[in-house]
């Protein structure tokens, strides 16, 4: 009943209704964090923008499709969670928050990202999974400190060659896209530690044995003819992962190898900035 009431109240813009949704949040919390996830919000209460020392703002699982320009006042913000909302475009005011380290944009309706995203030069983690991206926006390649990129469950067919410029990138999640070949640019990124291309349409894997930083490659649920070759000590998750890169054959038949259990996906709990 509480959630139903909040859903109704969210349509009413009066101060009293907004205060109800905020549950009497009058002053900035001591921990400098505000979590308004799952409140049925259709607009961000402007009162939050007065908390100028705020470091973490969680707005996940609401009904937001825009943000007020007053959000620019939160210049100390390091974590912003906008996942599970109704954004068709990233509000440009987000790109004014230059201290952001972690930005969650997953499970929206984004088809692109604005060029202004390049202003977020402190960004280390970007989650853009489960959107409507048909190509990885090239502006992502200008985020020089980016360490983790989660772009799974979109409609990506290729990756831009400029991605190799992200020399701090260590983890890239690309599961559930439309890749028909292993992205060539990843072969030129020796600093990568985790590559996830699970659930794509890749039929052949090149050797990854030359990537010295690689620790884990996930390639399961692809119609591949081979497993990627990797250096000693690198874990593979997929068909024939515990065998040589080619499947064993007996009397002309391919023997299926028991698959390892796939590692858990990135944690639901939002990580802290490093």
C-alpha positions in Angstrom: 0.0 0.0 0.0 2.9 2.3 0.8 4.3 2.1 -2.8 0.9 2.6 -4.3 0.4 5.8 -2.3 3.9 7.0 -3.2 3.1 6.4 -6.9 0.0 8.6 -6.6 1.7 11.3 -4.5 4.5 11.5 -7.1 2.1 13.1 -9.6 1.4 15.9 -7.1 4.0 18.7 -7.2 3.1 20.4 -3.9 5.7 20.9 -1.2 3.8 18.7 1.2 3.7 15.8 -1.2 7.4 16.1 -2.1 8.2 16.2 1.7 6.3 12.9 2.0 8.4 11.3 -0.7 11.6 12.6 1.0 10.4 11.2 4.3 11.2 14.4 6.1 14.8 14.7 4.8 15.3 18.3 5.8 19.1 18.5 6.3 22.0 16.9 4.6 22.9 13.5 6.3 26.1 13.3 8.2 27.5 10.6 5.8 26.9 13.0 2.9 24.7 10.4 1.1 21.1 10.6 -0.1 19.4 7.5 -1.3 16.0 8.1 -2.9 15.9 4.8 -4.8 12.5 3.3 -5.4 10.4 6.3 -4.4 8.3 6.6 -7.5 9.9 10.0 -8.2 9.0 11.8 -11.4 11.1 14.8 -10.7 14.0 15.4 -8.4 13.0 17.5 -5.4 14.9 20.8 -5.6 15.6 20.7 -1.9 18.2 18.0 -2.5 20.2 20.4 -4.7 20.8 22.6 -1.7 23.0 19.9 -0.1 26.1 21.3 -1.6 28.5 19.0 0.2 26.7 15.9 -1.0 29.0 13.1 -2.2 26.6 10.2 -3.1 23.2 10.5 -4.6 21.2 7.4 -5.5 18.1 7.9 -7.6 17.8 4.4 -9.0 14.4 2.7 -9.7 12.2 5.8 -10.1 10.3 7.4 -13.0 12.7 10.2 -13.8 13.2 11.4 -17.4 14.9 14.8 -16.7 16.9 16.6 -14.0 16.7 20.2 -12.9 19.5 22.6 -13.8 20.0 23.2 -10.0 21.7 19.9 -9.8 24.8 21.7 -10.9 25.2 23.0 -7.4 26.3 19.5 -6.3 29.9 20.0 -7.3 31.3 17.6 -4.6 29.2 14.7 -6.0 31.3 11.6 -6.6 28.6 8.9 -7.1 25.4 9.4 -9.1 23.0 6.5 -9.7 20.4 7.1 -12.4 19.8 3.5 -13.4 16.3 2.0 -13.8 14.6 5.3 -14.8 13.1 6.6 -18.1 15.9 8.7 -19.5 15.9 8.9 -23.3 18.9 11.3 -23.2 21.4 12.0 -20.5 20.6 15.4 -18.9 23.5 17.8 -19.7 23.6 19.0 -16.2 25.1 15.7 -15.2 28.1 16.6 -17.3 28.8 19.6 -15.1 29.5 17.4 -12.1 33.2 17.2 -12.7 34.1 15.3 -9.5 32.0 12.3 -10.5 33.9 9.0 -10.2 31.0 6.6 -10.7 28.0 7.0 -12.9 25.2 4.5 -13.2 23.0 4.9 -16.3 21.9 1.3 -16.9 18.3 0.2 -17.6 17.2 3.5 -19.3 16.3 4.3 -22.9 19.5 5.9 -24.0 20.4 5.7 -27.7 23.5 7.9 -27.4 25.6 10.0 -25.0 26.3 13.7 -25.3 29.7 15.0 -26.3 29.7 16.9 -23.0 30.3 13.7 -21.2 34.0 14.3 -22.0 34.0 16.9 -19.3 33.8 14.1 -16.6 37.5 13.5 -16.6 37.5 12.0 -13.1 35.1 9.2 -14.1 36.4 5.8 -13.3 33.3 3.6 -13.6 30.6 3.9 -16.2 27.5 1.6 -16.3 25.5 2.0 -19.5 24.1 -1.6 -19.7 20.5 -2.4 -20.8 20.0 0.7 -23.0 19.3 1.2 -26.7 22.9 1.8 -27.9 23.6 0.4 -31.3 27.2 1.6 -31.2 29.5 2.6 -28.3 29.6 6.4 -28.2 33.0 7.6 -29.1 32.9 10.1 -26.4 33.4 7.3 -23.9 36.9 6.9 -25.4 37.8 10.4 -24.1 37.3 9.4 -20.4 41.0 8.9 -19.8 40.7 7.6 -16.2 38.0 5.0 -16.9 38.7 1.7 -15.3 35.4 -0.2 -15.6 33.0 -0.1 -18.5 29.8 -2.1 -18.3 28.0 -1.9 -21.7 26.2 -5.2 -21.7 22.6 -5.8 -23.0 22.6 -3.2 -25.7 22.8 -3.7 -29.5 26.5 -3.2 -30.1 27.9 -4.7 -33.2 31.4 -3.2 -33.1 33.7 -1.1 -30.8 35.4 2.1 -31.9 39.2 1.9 -32.5 39.7 4.9 -30.2 38.9 2.6 -27.3 42.6 1.6 -27.2 43.3 5.2 -25.9 41.7 4.2 -22.5 44.9 2.9 -21.0 43.5 2.8 -17.5 40.7 0.5 -18.5 40.9 -2.9 -16.8 37.4 -4.4 -17.0 35.0 -4.4 -20.0 31.6 -6.1 -19.9 30.0 -6.6 -23.3 27.6 -9.5 -22.7 24.3 -9.7 -24.4 25.1 -7.6 -27.5 25.2 -8.3 -31.2 29.0 -8.8 -31.8 29.6 -11.2 -34.7 33.3 -11.1 -34.2 35.7 -10.5 -31.3 36.3 -6.7 -31.3 39.7 -6.2 -32.9 40.5 -3.2 -30.7 40.6 -5.3 -27.6 43.6 -7.2 -29.1 45.5 -3.9 -28.8 44.7 -3.3 -25.1 47.3 -5.3 -23.1 46.3 -3.7 -19.9 42.8 -5.3 -19.8 42.2 -7.8 -17.0 38.6 -8.9 -17.5 36.9 -9.3 -20.9 33.3 -10.4 -21.0 31.7 -11.1 -24.4 29.2 -13.7 -23.2 25.9 -14.0 -25.1 27.0 -12.6 -28.5 27.3 -14.1 -32.0 31.0 -14.6 -32.2 31.9 -17.7 -34.2 35.7 -17.6 -34.0 38.1 -16.3 -31.3 41.6 -15.0 -32.0 44.4 -15.8 -29.6 44.5 -13.6 -26.5 47.7 -15.1 -25.2 49.6 -11.9 -26.0 47.6 -9.9 -23.4 49.9 -9.8 -20.3 47.3 -8.3 -18.0 44.4 -10.6 -18.8 43.1 -12.6 -15.8 39.6 -13.6 -16.9 37.8 -14.0 -20.3 34.1 -14.9 -20.4 33.0 -16.1 -23.8 30.1 -18.5 -23.0 26.9 -18.7 -25.1 28.5 -17.8 -28.4 28.3 -20.1 -31.5 32.1 -20.3 -31.6 34.2 -23.0 -33.2 37.1 -22.6 -30.8 38.0 -21.3 -27.4 40.4 -18.3 -27.2 44.0 -19.2 -26.5 45.2 -17.5 -23.4 48.4 -17.3 -21.4 49.0 -19.6 -18.5 47.0 -18.7 -15.4 44.3 -16.9 -17.2 40.8 -18.2 -16.5 38.4 -18.9 -19.3 34.6 -19.4 -18.9 32.9 -21.0 -21.9 32.9 -24.1 -24.1 36.1 -26.2 -23.8 37.4 -23.8 -21.2 39.3 -26.5 -19.3 40.6 -28.1 -22.5 43.0 -27.1 -25.3 41.5 -24.3 -27.4 40.0 -27.0 -29.7 37.3 -29.4 -28.7 38.1 -33.1 -28.2 36.8 -35.4 -31.0 36.0 -39.0 -30.9 34.7 -41.0 -33.8 33.8 -37.8 -35.6 31.7 -36.5 -32.7 32.4 -33.5 -30.5 32.3 -34.3 -26.8 30.8 -31.6 -24.7 32.9 -30.4 -21.8 31.2 -29.6 -18.5 31.1 -25.8 -18.2 32.5 -23.9 -15.2 29.9 -22.0 -13.3 29.9 -18.5 -14.6 31.2 -15.9 -12.2 28.6 -13.7 -10.6 27.8 -10.5 -12.5 28.9 -7.2 -11.2 27.6 -6.7 -7.7 24.2 -5.1 -7.3 25.6 -3.1 -4.4 27.0 0.0 -5.8 30.8 0.1 -5.3 32.6 3.0 -3.6 35.1 5.2 -5.6 38.7 4.3 -5.2 
